[in-house]
């Protein structure tokens, strides 16, 4: 009975996810190369609901050992979000781990951040991580272009709110992605995608390894 109920929930959410993404560009809704299953999220660093979703996303990433793929989707009504995303791209340029840590830091401390103190917050964060924030963060416009490209991607996908979270897989069977419409069901959706993609958590989460060829055995003269 419980299994049937979970299947019905999964089927309902799957249809909901398809309805949202139908007609959009779903090319982004797949795991990074070499992985079978991943989480993909379009988020706004000033969005309160994104901050509420953050602990669950990090827990899923850690528990299942699957990638968490973040996309910038700063909403125009938020007055410091865009600048925070530019800073995230700057920290990404130092290291992907540092950019990830900045995003997590922002969500954790969101309530204490304002447009006026964001620069100071970033400078203190940088100092604690033994780097700095230059006066001109984005002199060539590279980070701006990256943020805008992510936002435009979200529009093509059909993103209408933040956070928009997908569980995605590289499976050729069934539907390779589903939107997490109800976050209380996210882990069940991941379980379903893992079964669809590989059957076990380890098989779905681990990078796909190419078989190694053994060197030919040299024959010795008799």
N, C-alpha and C positions, 0 to 999 in steps of 0.2 A: 504493500500500500504506500509506504514511504517512498520507495523507488519510483512508483508510478506518479506520485505527486511531484517529485523533483523533475521527472521527465516532462510533465505537463507545464511546470514553471519554466523550464528551459525552452520548451517549444514556444510558449507565449512570448518570452523575452526575445527569442530568436526572430520571430515574426515582427516584433516591435523594432528590432535593430534593422531588419531588412527594409521596413517601411521608411525609416529615417534616411537610410543611405541609398535607397532606390533612386536611380537616375543620377547619382553623384559619382564623383571620381573616387573609386574605392582602392586605387593602386597603393595608397599608403597603409591600407588595413591588412598588413602582413608582417610577420616577424622579421627581425634583422636576418641577414644572410647567415645561414648555418644553424638557425634555431627553428624549432617546430611550433612553439607557442610563445606568445608575448602579450603584454598589456600595452595598449596605445591610448594616450590621453591628450586631449586638447584642453589646455588650462590657461587661466588668467591668474597671475601671481597676487593680485589684490582681491580676488574672488573669495568671499568667506566660505562658500560651499567647497571650493577647491581645497582650502585649508582643512576642512573637515574630512575630505576624502583622502588627504595625504597619508595619514597613519595606516589606513587600510591598504592603500597602494603599496606602501613600503613593506607592510607585513606580507602581502601576497608575493611581492618580488623576492623577499627573503625566504619565505616558506617553500615556495615552489621552485625557486632558483630560475626564474624566467626574467627576460629583459623587461624593463619599464621604459617605454619609448615616449618621451615628452615632446609635445608640439606647442609652440607659442600661439596663444589666441587672446591677446590683451583686448579687453572690451573698452570702447571709447568713453563710457561713463565713469571709468575708474581713472583718477587723476595722476597716479604714480605708477600704475602697472606697466605701461609701455617702457618707461625708463628702467624699471626693474628687470624687464625682459632683455633690454639692451645690455645691462650689466651682467645678466646671466650668460649672454653670448660672449661677453668679454672674458668672464671667468672660464667659460668653455675653452677659449683660445689658450688659456694657461694650462688647463687639463680638464678632461671631461668629468673627472671625479670632483674637481673644485666647482665646476658649474652645477653639478648635481647637488653638492652640499649647499651651495648658495640658494638654490630653489627650495630645498628642504628647510633651510634656515629662515627664509622669508615666510614660508607657510607657518612655521612654528612661532614666529615673532610678529605676525601680520598686524595684530591689534596695536602694536606700539610704533608702527611705521607710518610716516606721513610723507607728503611730497617734499616738505621742507627739510626733513631729517634723513631722507633716503641716502643722499650722498655721504653723510657722516656715518650712517650705518654701514654702507658699503666700504668705506675707508677703514673702519674698525674691523670689519670682517676680513678684509684683505690683509691688514696688519697681523691679525691673529693667525693667518695662514702664510705668513712670510712672503707677501707680495704687496703690490700697491695698486692704486687706481689713478691713472694719469689724468691730467687736467682735461685733455681731449680723449674721451673714451673711444670714439668711433670716427677718427678723422677721414677715413676713406668711404664711410657709409656701408661697410661690409656687414656689420651687425644689424643695422637697420634693414638691409636687404634680406638678411636671413630671417628676421622676425616677420617681415612683410610676406616673405615666401611661405612661411608656416601658416600665417593667417589666411592667405589666399588658398592654400591647400585645404584648410579647414572649411572654407566657404565652398570649395568644389566638392568636398566630401558631404557637405550638408549640415555641418555643425551649427546648432542654433542656441546653444547654451554652454556654460562651463560649470563643472568639468563635463566633457563628453568622453566617456571611457569605453573602450572596446577590448574584448578578448579576441585575439586573432590567432590563426594557425596557418600552416602551409599545407594543410590537408587538401587532397583533391576530392575527398568525399564530403558530401553534405555542403554546408555553408561555411566558408573559411573565417567568418568574423561574426560577432554579435555585440550589440551595444549593451552595456550594463545599465539597464533602465532602473533597476532596484539594487542598490549596493549591498543590501543584506543578502542578496543571492549571488554575489560576485564569485565566491569560492566554489559554489556549485557549478557555475558557468565555466570556470577554469577547469574543474574536474571533468566536465563533459567534453570540453575542447581537447583536453589531454587524452581522453579515451579515443576521441575521434582521430587525433593526430598520431598517437603512438602507443597508447595502451597503458603506459606507466608514467609517473611523474618524471623519472629519470630519463626515459626515452624522449619525452616531449620537451624537457627543459634543456638538456645537454646539447651543445653544439654538435652538428652532424660532422663526423670525422670521415675523411676520405681513407679508403683502405690503403695501407702501406704495402708497397711491393717489396718482396724479399729479393735481394740480389741473386742472380742465377748462380747455381753451384758449379764451380769450375771442375771439370773432369781432369783427373790426373792420369798421366800415361801409365799403363800397366807394364 
